[in-house]
Amino acid sequence: MGFSAAEDGIRSYGPGKFYTVLDSYAYEVSGDGGTDEEATYGEGNGWYGLVWIDKGAQDAIREVAKENEDELTEEEEDLLKSSKAVILFERSDGIVEADWFDTKKEAEEAWANVLVDTEEGEEDDEEEEEEDE
């Protein structure tokens, strides 16, 4: 499946919203209309964003690092180059989780599961509203 932040050379973000520095840069790119697909849970209960990691996304992430007066480590570069996609999940408490995928197939399967989960949540919300009436 995806990558774990415990790998050497992948810098921890420290206390805050993200697990790794690279996750924060990918999230910043997604906020600039950089997501290829998005899904949400109800009213502000969570947001998912899928970013296909192509040359444009790689360059955008490097540009965000540069804007932050930073440069990716060799390991972060390797992860960026070997990844085909990242799925970001912003929880209702503001924490952002990121799963990096090294195959398009794995990412597509994970995204399909996100869509099933988020659509089920919407159906549950609609049923509750009908019961309230």
Biotite code that builds the C-alpha atoms (Angstrom):
import biotite.structure as struc

atoms = struc.array([
    struc.Atom([0.000, 0.000, 0.000], chain_id="A", res_id=1, res_name="MET", atom_name="CA", element="C"),
    struc.Atom([1.178, 3.533, 0.710], chain_id="A", res_id=2, res_name="GLY", atom_name="CA", element="C"),
    struc.Atom([4.291, 4.805, 2.390], chain_id="A", res_id=3, res_name="PHE", atom_name="CA", element="C"),
    struc.Atom([4.961, 5.289, 6.083], chain_id="A", res_id=4, res_name="SER", atom_name="CA", element="C"),
    struc.Atom([6.372, 8.545, 7.450], chain_id="A", res_id=5, res_name="ALA", atom_name="CA", element="C"),
    struc.Atom([8.889, 6.613, 9.558], chain_id="A", res_id=6, res_name="ALA", atom_name="CA", element="C"),
    struc.Atom([11.244, 6.093, 6.606], chain_id="A", res_id=7, res_name="GLU", atom_name="CA", element="C"),
    struc.Atom([14.652, 7.766, 6.956], chain_id="A", res_id=8, res_name="ASP", atom_name="CA", element="C"),
    struc.Atom([15.154, 11.089, 5.231], chain_id="A", res_id=9, res_name="GLY", atom_name="CA", element="C"),
    struc.Atom([11.449, 11.929, 5.129], chain_id="A", res_id=10, res_name="ILE", atom_name="CA", element="C"),
    struc.Atom([11.242, 14.887, 7.489], chain_id="A", res_id=11, res_name="ARG", atom_name="CA", element="C"),
    struc.Atom([8.562, 14.988, 10.134], chain_id="A", res_id=12, res_name="SER", atom_name="CA", element="C"),
    struc.Atom([6.482, 18.153, 10.093], chain_id="A", res_id=13, res_name="TYR", atom_name="CA", element="C"),
    struc.Atom([6.607, 18.304, 13.867], chain_id="A", res_id=14, res_name="GLY", atom_name="CA", element="C"),
    struc.Atom([3.581, 19.201, 15.963], chain_id="A", res_id=15, res_name="PRO", atom_name="CA", element="C"),
    struc.Atom([0.748, 20.455, 13.853], chain_id="A", res_id=16, res_name="GLY", atom_name="CA", element="C"),
    struc.Atom([-1.475, 19.709, 10.934], chain_id="A", res_id=17, res_name="LYS", atom_name="CA", element="C"),
    struc.Atom([0.763, 17.297, 8.936], chain_id="A", res_id=18, res_name="PHE", atom_name="CA", element="C"),
    struc.Atom([2.877, 14.198, 9.520], chain_id="A", res_id=19, res_name="TYR", atom_name="CA", element="C"),
    struc.Atom([5.643, 15.112, 7.065], chain_id="A", res_id=20, res_name="THR", atom_name="CA", element="C"),
    struc.Atom([6.988, 18.223, 5.381], chain_id="A", res_id=21, res_name="VAL", atom_name="CA", element="C"),
    struc.Atom([6.310, 16.642, 1.983], chain_id="A", res_id=22, res_name="LEU", atom_name="CA", element="C"),
    struc.Atom([2.661, 16.050, 2.969], chain_id="A", res_id=23, res_name="ASP", atom_name="CA", element="C"),
    struc.Atom([2.326, 19.754, 3.775], chain_id="A", res_id=24, res_name="SER", atom_name="CA", element="C"),
    struc.Atom([3.667, 20.736, 0.342], chain_id="A", res_id=25, res_name="TYR", atom_name="CA", element="C"),
    struc.Atom([1.353, 18.297, -1.444], chain_id="A", res_id=26, res_name="ALA", atom_name="CA", element="C"),
    struc.Atom([-1.581, 19.711, 0.550], chain_id="A", res_id=27, res_name="TYR", atom_name="CA", element="C"),
    struc.Atom([-0.628, 23.264, -0.378], chain_id="A", res_id=28, res_name="GLU", atom_name="CA", element="C"),
    struc.Atom([-0.599, 22.279, -4.062], chain_id="A", res_id=29, res_name="VAL", atom_name="CA", element="C"),
    struc.Atom([-4.031, 20.659, -3.661], chain_id="A", res_id=30, res_name="SER", atom_name="CA", element="C"),
    struc.Atom([-5.417, 23.888, -2.215], chain_id="A", res_id=31, res_name="GLY", atom_name="CA", element="C"),
    struc.Atom([-4.441, 25.787, -5.346], chain_id="A", res_id=32, res_name="ASP", atom_name="CA", element="C"),
    struc.Atom([-6.857, 23.745, -7.461], chain_id="A", res_id=33, res_name="GLY", atom_name="CA", element="C"),
    struc.Atom([-4.225, 21.051, -7.798], chain_id="A", res_id=34, res_name="GLY", atom_name="CA", element="C"),
    struc.Atom([-6.468, 18.133, -6.892], chain_id="A", res_id=35, res_name="THR", atom_name="CA", element="C"),
    struc.Atom([-7.601, 15.902, -9.695], chain_id="A", res_id=36, res_name="ASP", atom_name="CA", element="C"),
    struc.Atom([-10.603, 14.670, -7.715], chain_id="A", res_id=37, res_name="GLU", atom_name="CA", element="C"),
    struc.Atom([-12.238, 15.596, -4.416], chain_id="A", res_id=38, res_name="GLU", atom_name="CA", element="C"),
    struc.Atom([-14.793, 14.047, -2.079], chain_id="A", res_id=39, res_name="ALA", atom_name="CA", element="C"),
    struc.Atom([-16.248, 15.170, 1.261], chain_id="A", res_id=40, res_name="THR", atom_name="CA", element="C"),
    struc.Atom([-18.068, 13.703, 4.240], chain_id="A", res_id=41, res_name="TYR", atom_name="CA", element="C"),
    struc.Atom([-21.239, 15.650, 4.972], chain_id="A", res_id=42, res_name="GLY", atom_name="CA", element="C"),
    struc.Atom([-21.022, 19.136, 6.434], chain_id="A", res_id=43, res_name="GLU", atom_name="CA", element="C"),
    struc.Atom([-17.341, 19.719, 7.127], chain_id="A", res_id=44, res_name="GLY", atom_name="CA", element="C"),
    struc.Atom([-16.680, 16.264, 8.560], chain_id="A", res_id=45, res_name="ASN", atom_name="CA", element="C"),
    struc.Atom([-13.727, 15.591, 6.313], chain_id="A", res_id=46, res_name="GLY", atom_name="CA", element="C"),
    struc.Atom([-12.270, 16.211, 2.882], chain_id="A", res_id=47, res_name="TRP", atom_name="CA", element="C"),
    struc.Atom([-10.402, 13.898, 0.520], chain_id="A", res_id=48, res_name="TYR", atom_name="CA", element="C"),
    struc.Atom([-8.262, 15.028, -2.372], chain_id="A", res_id=49, res_name="GLY", atom_name="CA", element="C"),
    struc.Atom([-6.580, 12.893, -5.015], chain_id="A", res_id=50, res_name="LEU", atom_name="CA", element="C"),
    struc.Atom([-3.509, 14.285, -6.749], chain_id="A", res_id=51, res_name="VAL", atom_name="CA", element="C"),
    struc.Atom([-1.958, 12.339, -9.610], chain_id="A", res_id=52, res_name="TRP", atom_name="CA", element="C"),
    struc.Atom([1.788, 12.810, -9.300], chain_id="A", res_id=53, res_name="ILE", atom_name="CA", element="C"),
    struc.Atom([2.887, 13.698, -12.808], chain_id="A", res_id=54, res_name="ASP", atom_name="CA", element="C"),
    struc.Atom([5.678, 16.057, -13.862], chain_id="A", res_id=55, res_name="LYS", atom_name="CA", element="C"),
    struc.Atom([3.414, 19.081, -13.318], chain_id="A", res_id=56, res_name="GLY", atom_name="CA", element="C"),
    struc.Atom([2.523, 18.021, -9.768], chain_id="A", res_id=57, res_name="ALA", atom_name="CA", element="C"),
    struc.Atom([6.165, 17.246, -8.977], chain_id="A", res_id=58, res_name="GLN", atom_name="CA", element="C"),
    struc.Atom([7.221, 20.685, -10.209], chain_id="A", res_id=59, res_name="ASP", atom_name="CA", element="C"),
    struc.Atom([4.405, 22.376, -8.257], chain_id="A", res_id=60, res_name="ALA", atom_name="CA", element="C"),
    struc.Atom([5.447, 20.604, -5.025], chain_id="A", res_id=61, res_name="ILE", atom_name="CA", element="C"),
    struc.Atom([9.092, 21.597, -5.581], chain_id="A", res_id=62, res_name="ARG", atom_name="CA", element="C"),
    struc.Atom([7.945, 25.184, -6.232], chain_id="A", res_id=63, res_name="GLU", atom_name="CA", element="C"),
    struc.Atom([6.014, 25.248, -2.929], chain_id="A", res_id=64, res_name="VAL", atom_name="CA", element="C"),
    struc.Atom([9.158, 24.014, -1.158], chain_id="A", res_id=65, res_name="ALA", atom_name="CA", element="C"),
    struc.Atom([11.167, 26.790, -2.817], chain_id="A", res_id=66, res_name="LYS", atom_name="CA", element="C"),
    struc.Atom([8.557, 29.393, -1.791], chain_id="A", res_id=67, res_name="GLU", atom_name="CA", element="C"),
    struc.Atom([9.051, 28.136, 1.778], chain_id="A", res_id=68, res_name="ASN", atom_name="CA", element="C"),
    struc.Atom([12.815, 28.582, 1.348], chain_id="A", res_id=69, res_name="GLU", atom_name="CA", element="C"),
    struc.Atom([13.235, 24.830, 1.518], chain_id="A", res_id=70, res_name="ASP", atom_name="CA", element="C"),
    struc.Atom([14.583, 22.057, -0.647], chain_id="A", res_id=71, res_name="GLU", atom_name="CA", element="C"),
    struc.Atom([13.370, 18.449, -0.667], chain_id="A", res_id=72, res_name="LEU", atom_name="CA", element="C"),
    struc.Atom([15.715, 15.849, 0.802], chain_id="A", res_id=73, res_name="THR", atom_name="CA", element="C"),
    struc.Atom([17.015, 13.097, -1.448], chain_id="A", res_id=74, res_name="GLU", atom_name="CA", element="C"),
    struc.Atom([14.526, 10.656, 0.121], chain_id="A", res_id=75, res_name="GLU", atom_name="CA", element="C"),
    struc.Atom([11.617, 13.065, -0.341], chain_id="A", res_id=76, res_name="GLU", atom_name="CA", element="C"),
    struc.Atom([12.650, 13.530, -3.991], chain_id="A", res_id=77, res_name="GLU", atom_name="CA", element="C"),
    struc.Atom([12.776, 9.742, -4.411], chain_id="A", res_id=78, res_name="ASP", atom_name="CA", element="C"),
    struc.Atom([9.285, 9.376, -2.913], chain_id="A", res_id=79, res_name="LEU", atom_name="CA", element="C"),
    struc.Atom([7.963, 12.154, -5.143], chain_id="A", res_id=80, res_name="LEU", atom_name="CA", element="C"),
    struc.Atom([9.521, 10.631, -8.276], chain_id="A", res_id=81, res_name="LYS", atom_name="CA", element="C"),
    struc.Atom([8.389, 7.070, -7.487], chain_id="A", res_id=82, res_name="SER", atom_name="CA", element="C"),
    struc.Atom([4.819, 8.013, -6.530], chain_id="A", res_id=83, res_name="SER", atom_name="CA", element="C"),
    struc.Atom([1.950, 7.941, -8.993], chain_id="A", res_id=84, res_name="LYS", atom_name="CA", element="C"),
    struc.Atom([-0.570, 9.588, -6.655], chain_id="A", res_id=85, res_name="ALA", atom_name="CA", element="C"),
    struc.Atom([-1.244, 10.914, -3.184], chain_id="A", res_id=86, res_name="VAL", atom_name="CA", element="C"),
    struc.Atom([-4.597, 10.857, -1.430], chain_id="A", res_id=87, res_name="ILE", atom_name="CA", element="C"),
    struc.Atom([-4.949, 13.559, 1.196], chain_id="A", res_id=88, res_name="LEU", atom_name="CA", element="C"),
    struc.Atom([-7.551, 13.381, 3.964], chain_id="A", res_id=89, res_name="PHE", atom_name="CA", element="C"),
    struc.Atom([-8.278, 16.452, 6.063], chain_id="A", res_id=90, res_name="GLU", atom_name="CA", element="C"),
    struc.Atom([-10.038, 15.333, 9.210], chain_id="A", res_id=91, res_name="ARG", atom_name="CA", element="C"),
    struc.Atom([-12.680, 17.432, 10.937], chain_id="A", res_id=92, res_name="SER", atom_name="CA", element="C"),
    struc.Atom([-10.054, 18.409, 13.560], chain_id="A", res_id=93, res_name="ASP", atom_name="CA", element="C"),
    struc.Atom([-7.828, 19.878, 10.821], chain_id="A", res_id=94, res_name="GLY", atom_name="CA", element="C"),
    struc.Atom([-5.164, 17.159, 10.827], chain_id="A", res_id=95, res_name="ILE", atom_name="CA", element="C"),
    struc.Atom([-4.183, 16.113, 7.295], chain_id="A", res_id=96, res_name="VAL", atom_name="CA", element="C"),
    struc.Atom([-3.219, 12.514, 6.537], chain_id="A", res_id=97, res_name="GLU", atom_name="CA", element="C"),
    struc.Atom([-1.528, 11.552, 3.277], chain_id="A", res_id=98, res_name="ALA", atom_name="CA", element="C"),
    struc.Atom([-1.205, 8.173, 1.581], chain_id="A", res_id=99, res_name="ASP", atom_name="CA", element="C"),
    struc.Atom([1.375, 8.012, -1.208], chain_id="A", res_id=100, res_name="TRP", atom_name="CA", element="C"),
    struc.Atom([0.940, 5.345, -3.895], chain_id="A", res_id=101, res_name="PHE", atom_name="CA", element="C"),
    struc.Atom([3.591, 3.920, -6.175], chain_id="A", res_id=102, res_name="ASP", atom_name="CA", element="C"),
    struc.Atom([1.142, 2.404, -8.660], chain_id="A", res_id=103, res_name="THR", atom_name="CA", element="C"),
    struc.Atom([-1.810, 3.964, -10.413], chain_id="A", res_id=104, res_name="LYS", atom_name="CA", element="C"),
    struc.Atom([-3.839, 0.792, -9.804], chain_id="A", res_id=105, res_name="LYS", atom_name="CA", element="C"),
    struc.Atom([-3.408, 0.962, -6.005], chain_id="A", res_id=106, res_name="GLU", atom_name="CA", element="C"),
    struc.Atom([-4.365, 4.640, -6.008], chain_id="A", res_id=107, res_name="ALA", atom_name="CA", element="C"),
    struc.Atom([-7.444, 4.008, -8.167], chain_id="A", res_id=108, res_name="GLU", atom_name="CA", element="C"),
    struc.Atom([-8.593, 1.203, -5.845], chain_id="A", res_id=109, res_name="GLU", atom_name="CA", element="C"),
    struc.Atom([-8.069, 3.368, -2.751], chain_id="A", res_id=110, res_name="ALA", atom_name="CA", element="C"),
    struc.Atom([-9.915, 6.284, -4.390], chain_id="A", res_id=111, res_name="TRP", atom_name="CA", element="C"),
    struc.Atom([-12.813, 3.992, -5.337], chain_id="A", res_id=112, res_name="ALA", atom_name="CA", element="C"),
    struc.Atom([-13.082, 3.037, -1.641], chain_id="A", res_id=113, res_name="ASN", atom_name="CA", element="C"),
    struc.Atom([-13.089, 6.734, -0.657], chain_id="A", res_id=114, res_name="VAL", atom_name="CA", element="C"),
    struc.Atom([-15.943, 7.384, -3.076], chain_id="A", res_id=115, res_name="LEU", atom_name="CA", element="C"),
    struc.Atom([-17.952, 4.455, -1.703], chain_id="A", res_id=116, res_name="VAL", atom_name="CA", element="C"),
    struc.Atom([-17.373, 5.642, 1.886], chain_id="A", res_id=117, res_name="ASP", atom_name="CA", element="C"),
    struc.Atom([-18.264, 9.274, 1.190], chain_id="A", res_id=118, res_name="THR", atom_name="CA", element="C"),
    struc.Atom([-21.356, 8.379, -0.853], chain_id="A", res_id=119, res_name="GLU", atom_name="CA", element="C"),
    struc.Atom([-22.601, 6.095, 1.939], chain_id="A", res_id=120, res_name="GLU", atom_name="CA", element="C"),
    struc.Atom([-22.199, 9.000, 4.386], chain_id="A", res_id=121, res_name="GLY", atom_name="CA", element="C"),
    struc.Atom([-24.302, 11.251, 2.146], chain_id="A", res_id=122, res_name="GLU", atom_name="CA", element="C"),
    struc.Atom([-27.058, 8.632, 1.904], chain_id="A", res_id=123, res_name="GLU", atom_name="CA", element="C"),
    struc.Atom([-27.110, 8.300, 5.712], chain_id="A", res_id=124, res_name="ASP", atom_name="CA", element="C"),
    struc.Atom([-27.443, 12.097, 6.055], chain_id="A", res_id=125, res_name="ASP", atom_name="CA", element="C"),
    struc.Atom([-30.359, 12.157, 3.602], chain_id="A", res_id=126, res_name="GLU", atom_name="CA", element="C"),
    struc.Atom([-32.151, 9.329, 5.439], chain_id="A", res_id=127, res_name="GLU", atom_name="CA", element="C"),
    struc.Atom([-31.773, 11.171, 8.788], chain_id="A", res_id=128, res_name="GLU", atom_name="CA", element="C"),
    struc.Atom([-33.212, 14.352, 7.267], chain_id="A", res_id=129, res_name="GLU", atom_name="CA", element="C"),
    struc.Atom([-36.224, 12.431, 5.930], chain_id="A", res_id=130, res_name="GLU", atom_name="CA", element="C"),
    struc.Atom([-36.831, 10.871, 9.370], chain_id="A", res_id=131, res_name="GLU", atom_name="CA", element="C"),
    struc.Atom([-36.749, 14.318, 10.985], chain_id="A", res_id=132, res_name="ASP", atom_name="CA", element="C"),
    struc.Atom([-39.554, 15.650, 8.769], chain_id="A", res_id=133, res_name="GLU", atom_name="CA", element="C"),
])
